[in-house]
Amino acid sequence: MTLYGIGLGPGSADLVTVRGQRVLQRADVVYTPGRLSRSVATEHAPEERISDLSFPMTRDEDELRAAWKAAAEEIAPRAREGDVAFVTLGDPNVYSTFGHLRRTLGAFHSVDIEIVPGVSAVTAFTTALGVEITAGSSLALREAARGVSPTGPDRMILFKVTDAPATHEGLTEAGYDVVYGRRLFMETGETVVTGDPEAVADRDYYTLAYAEKRGLDDEPATAAFENANTPDSVGVGGS
């Protein structure tokens, strides 16, 4: 019997993987940590098999530990008796609430755990923001809550941009161009893609940004050739 950590993807029900959907359909109980993940899970599992777990939005470590310990005590006996799923937006191993649960279970309970990966915002943002990360490019992940402006790498994806104007000021002073995305591929709330930090100034946990150093000289290669009809040129299928 197994606890499955299932990545639901960025928030749209049709971006759940086939494997994730199959586990959700057969799991004895599906635990959700919030309203948004619940709304996605209900598209793939009967509502009567879905159970909610509450976790405080706080930085108090004692309060957080107590909440995760209570969640582990709820889940562990069910996972020893049958198949249980815990769902999370994105991927269970990338900036995910599932990591806290897995570590707590490992400390206090013996439970078999299997991860079902999901489409992460790390990759989904490229489509939504129209950004191409070419082969050989470096890309760093950073958190940018409360106006933080991390710098250093040429390209960064910033999560939890809760004070976009303050973050934007620091990044532009450090030589970055920035584009913001909010609630990308989510079925709840308004999806926003913008280069204007004031358009996403109000606090929203599901705001991210892509920052790229100005003046990067890395023009991607193409399949275009000049003078393609000259005798010296060789086309596809040529001899």
Backbone torsions as a table, in degrees:
resi	resn	phi	psi	omega
1	MET	NA	147.0	-163.1
2	THR	-141.4	145.8	166.4
3	LEU	-98.0	123.2	178.6
4	TYR	-102.6	123.8	170.2
5	GLY	-91.8	112.8	-171.3
6	ILE	-112.0	124.0	174.0
7	GLY	-82.9	123.7	-177.1
8	LEU	-88.1	-3.6	-174.7
9	GLY	84.8	-170.4	-171.3
10	PRO	-73.6	-8.7	175.2
11	GLY	139.2	-11.3	177.8
12	SER	-94.2	131.9	-173.9
13	ALA	-60.6	-28.2	-177.5
14	ASP	-86.5	6.2	174.0
15	LEU	-104.8	9.2	170.2
16	VAL	-72.4	138.5	-179.5
17	THR	-68.8	160.2	178.0
18	VAL	-61.1	-42.2	179.3
19	ARG	-63.2	-42.8	178.2
20	GLY	-62.0	-41.9	178.9
21	GLN	-61.7	-42.1	-178.9
22	ARG	-63.4	-40.9	179.1
23	VAL	-67.1	-41.6	179.4
24	LEU	-61.8	-37.0	-177.9
25	GLN	-70.4	-27.6	-177.1
26	ARG	-105.6	-10.6	-176.5
27	ALA	-63.3	142.9	178.8
28	ASP	-68.7	-35.7	176.4
29	VAL	-148.0	143.7	179.3
30	VAL	-119.5	117.3	179.7
31	TYR	-94.7	135.1	178.4
32	THR	-122.9	141.6	-178.6
33	PRO	-95.6	3.8	-178.7
34	GLY	-174.0	170.3	-174.5
35	ARG	-65.4	-38.9	-176.9
36	LEU	-68.6	-45.1	177.5
37	SER	-64.9	-33.2	177.9
38	ARG	-65.4	-40.8	-178.5
39	SER	-64.1	-32.4	177.0
40	VAL	-75.4	-44.2	-177.5
41	ALA	-60.9	-36.0	-177.9
42	THR	-67.1	-14.9	175.2
43	GLU	-77.2	-12.9	-174.0
44	HIS	-127.6	-5.9	-179.9
45	ALA	-142.4	145.8	178.4
46	PRO	-60.0	138.6	-175.4
47	GLU	-61.2	-29.1	-179.0
48	GLU	-69.3	-14.9	178.1
49	ARG	-100.8	7.0	-179.9
50	ILE	-101.6	132.7	-179.0
51	SER	-127.5	138.8	-176.7
52	ASP	-96.0	141.9	172.0
53	LEU	-120.9	135.2	-178.7
54	SER	-104.4	136.5	178.4
55	PHE	-129.8	130.6	-175.4
56	PRO	-68.8	143.2	174.2
57	MET	-89.1	83.0	-175.9
58	THR	-148.6	161.4	174.0
59	ARG	-104.9	6.2	177.5
60	ASP	-71.4	111.6	-173.1
61	GLU	-63.8	-37.3	179.8
62	ASP	-65.2	-42.0	179.3
63	GLU	-66.1	-40.1	178.9
64	LEU	-66.0	-44.8	179.1
65	ARG	-59.9	-41.2	179.5
66	ALA	-62.8	-40.2	-179.2
67	ALA	-67.6	-42.6	-179.6
68	TRP	-70.6	-33.8	177.3
69	LYS	-66.9	-40.3	177.6
70	ALA	-64.4	-40.3	178.4
71	ALA	-63.8	-41.7	179.3
72	ALA	-64.5	-38.9	178.8
73	GLU	-66.9	-30.3	176.6
74	GLU	-73.6	-42.5	-172.2
75	ILE	-81.5	-38.6	-171.1
76	ALA	-55.0	-51.0	-179.4
77	PRO	-64.2	-32.3	178.3
78	ARG	-69.1	-37.4	-179.1
79	ALA	-72.7	-23.2	176.2
80	ARG	-79.5	-21.4	-178.0
81	GLU	-96.9	-24.0	-176.3
82	GLY	-161.3	-167.2	178.4
83	ASP	-93.2	126.8	-176.2
84	VAL	-125.8	143.9	176.6
85	ALA	-119.2	140.9	169.5
86	PHE	-120.1	120.8	-174.5
87	VAL	-102.0	150.4	177.4
88	THR	-148.4	145.8	175.9
89	LEU	-64.7	152.3	-179.4
90	GLY	72.3	-135.1	-179.2
91	ASP	-115.3	138.9	-176.1
92	PRO	-61.8	-19.4	-177.2
93	ASN	-106.0	7.1	-177.9
94	VAL	-124.0	105.9	179.3
95	TYR	47.5	51.1	-169.6
96	SER	-119.4	149.3	174.5
97	THR	-65.3	-22.9	-177.1
98	PHE	-64.1	-29.4	-179.7
99	GLY	-59.3	-39.8	178.5
100	HIS	-63.2	-43.5	-179.7
101	LEU	-64.6	-44.4	-178.4
102	ARG	-61.8	-43.3	179.2
103	ARG	-65.7	-38.7	179.7
104	THR	-67.7	-42.3	176.5
105	LEU	-61.9	-41.2	179.4
106	GLY	-62.5	-30.5	-178.5
107	ALA	-80.8	-30.2	-170.9
108	PHE	-122.7	-13.7	-172.5
109	HIS	-141.2	156.6	174.9
110	SER	-106.5	106.6	-176.2
111	VAL	-140.2	134.9	173.5
112	ASP	-76.0	132.0	-176.0
113	ILE	-125.9	135.8	174.9
114	GLU	-130.7	135.4	-179.4
115	ILE	-97.8	132.6	172.2
116	VAL	-111.9	105.5	-174.3
117	PRO	-64.5	155.9	178.8
118	GLY	-128.9	167.8	175.7
119	VAL	-68.8	118.4	-176.8
120	SER	-91.0	155.9	172.5
121	ALA	-60.1	-22.4	177.9
122	VAL	-58.3	-36.5	179.4
123	THR	-101.2	-35.4	-177.6
124	ALA	-64.3	-29.8	-176.3
125	PHE	-63.8	-29.9	-176.4
126	THR	-62.8	-39.4	178.1
127	THR	-70.8	-46.2	-175.6
128	ALA	-66.5	-35.6	-178.0
129	LEU	-95.0	-3.4	-180.0
130	GLY	68.4	36.0	-177.5
131	VAL	-106.2	136.0	174.3
132	GLU	-109.9	125.3	173.5
133	ILE	-101.3	106.7	-172.9
134	THR	-78.8	161.4	178.6
135	ALA	-56.6	135.1	179.1
136	GLY	89.5	-7.2	-179.8
137	SER	-76.7	143.5	173.6
138	SER	-90.4	144.5	-177.9
139	LEU	-146.4	127.3	-177.9
140	ALA	-115.3	147.4	175.2
141	LEU	-102.2	134.3	179.1
142	ARG	-141.1	154.5	168.6
143	GLU	-95.8	146.1	-178.0
144	ALA	-137.4	42.7	178.9
145	ALA	-71.3	150.7	173.4
146	ARG	59.0	36.6	172.9
147	GLY	82.9	8.9	178.6
148	VAL	-64.7	142.8	178.9
149	SER	-126.3	80.7	179.5
150	PRO	-66.6	145.8	179.8
151	THR	-136.7	173.1	177.0
152	GLY	131.4	-75.1	-179.0
153	PRO	-66.8	159.1	178.9
154	ASP	-68.2	-33.0	-177.8
155	ARG	-133.8	135.7	-179.7
156	MET	-139.7	144.6	165.2
157	ILE	-105.1	126.3	-178.1
158	LEU	-109.5	126.9	178.7
159	PHE	-99.6	158.8	172.6
160	LYS	55.1	50.2	-179.9
161	VAL	-81.2	88.9	-172.6
162	THR	-94.3	-8.2	173.3
163	ASP	-138.3	77.9	-173.2
164	ALA	-60.3	-43.0	-179.7
165	PRO	-59.1	-42.1	-179.9
166	ALA	-68.4	-42.6	177.0
167	THR	-62.1	-42.5	-178.1
168	HIS	-62.0	-42.7	-179.1
169	GLU	-59.5	-45.8	179.9
170	GLY	-65.8	-39.7	-178.6
171	LEU	-69.7	-43.1	-179.1
172	THR	-66.9	-36.6	176.6
173	GLU	-64.4	-29.7	179.4
174	ALA	-86.0	2.1	174.2
175	GLY	94.3	25.2	-179.8
176	TYR	-106.5	147.0	162.4
177	ASP	-95.0	141.4	-172.0
178	VAL	-133.3	138.7	171.3
179	VAL	-128.4	142.5	-174.2
180	TYR	-112.8	147.3	174.6
181	GLY	-134.5	135.5	180.0
182	ARG	-127.3	131.3	177.1
183	ARG	51.7	49.1	-179.7
184	LEU	-69.4	130.0	-179.8
185	PHE	60.9	23.3	178.0
186	MET	-100.6	147.1	-178.2
187	GLU	-92.4	-5.6	176.8
188	THR	-117.5	139.7	-179.0
189	GLY	81.8	173.6	-176.7
190	GLU	-92.4	129.2	174.1
191	THR	-80.0	129.4	-178.8
192	VAL	-130.6	132.4	170.7
193	VAL	-127.5	121.6	-172.3
194	THR	-157.9	155.4	171.3
195	GLY	-98.6	0.7	-177.6
196	ASP	-99.4	111.4	-178.4
197	PRO	-64.6	-24.7	179.8
198	GLU	-68.4	-25.2	179.7
199	ALA	-71.0	-17.8	178.1
200	VAL	-126.1	34.5	-175.0
201	ALA	-71.8	-32.3	179.6
202	ASP	-70.4	144.8	-173.0
203	ARG	-65.9	126.8	174.6
204	ASP	-148.7	119.4	-177.3
205	TYR	-57.0	-28.1	-175.5
206	TYR	-95.7	38.1	174.0
207	THR	-107.3	131.7	175.5
208	LEU	-129.7	171.6	-179.4
209	ALA	-143.1	152.7	171.1
210	TYR	-116.0	123.1	-178.5
211	ALA	-117.5	131.2	-179.0
212	GLU	-133.7	132.6	179.7
213	LYS	-60.7	135.9	177.6
214	ARG	-69.0	144.1	174.4
215	GLY	83.9	14.1	177.3
216	LEU	-65.3	134.0	-179.0
217	ASP	-109.3	83.4	-178.4
218	ASP	-142.8	53.8	179.4
219	GLU	-57.2	120.7	-178.5
220	PRO	-67.6	148.0	177.6
221	ALA	-68.2	150.7	177.1
222	THR	-128.4	177.0	178.7
223	ALA	-97.0	15.0	-177.8
224	ALA	-84.1	139.1	178.6
225	PHE	-129.4	139.5	175.7
226	GLU	-81.4	151.2	177.0
227	ASN	52.8	48.2	-174.0
228	ALA	-63.0	-18.2	-177.3
229	ASN	-98.2	5.5	-179.9
230	THR	-76.8	155.3	-178.0
231	PRO	-59.8	-25.5	-176.7
232	ASP	-82.8	-8.9	-176.0
233	SER	-89.0	151.1	178.1
234	VAL	-124.8	121.7	179.6
235	GLY	-95.9	176.7	177.3
236	VAL	-62.2	127.8	179.3
237	GLY	85.8	1.6	179.7
238	GLY	-75.0	166.7	-177.9
239	SER	-118.0	NA	NA
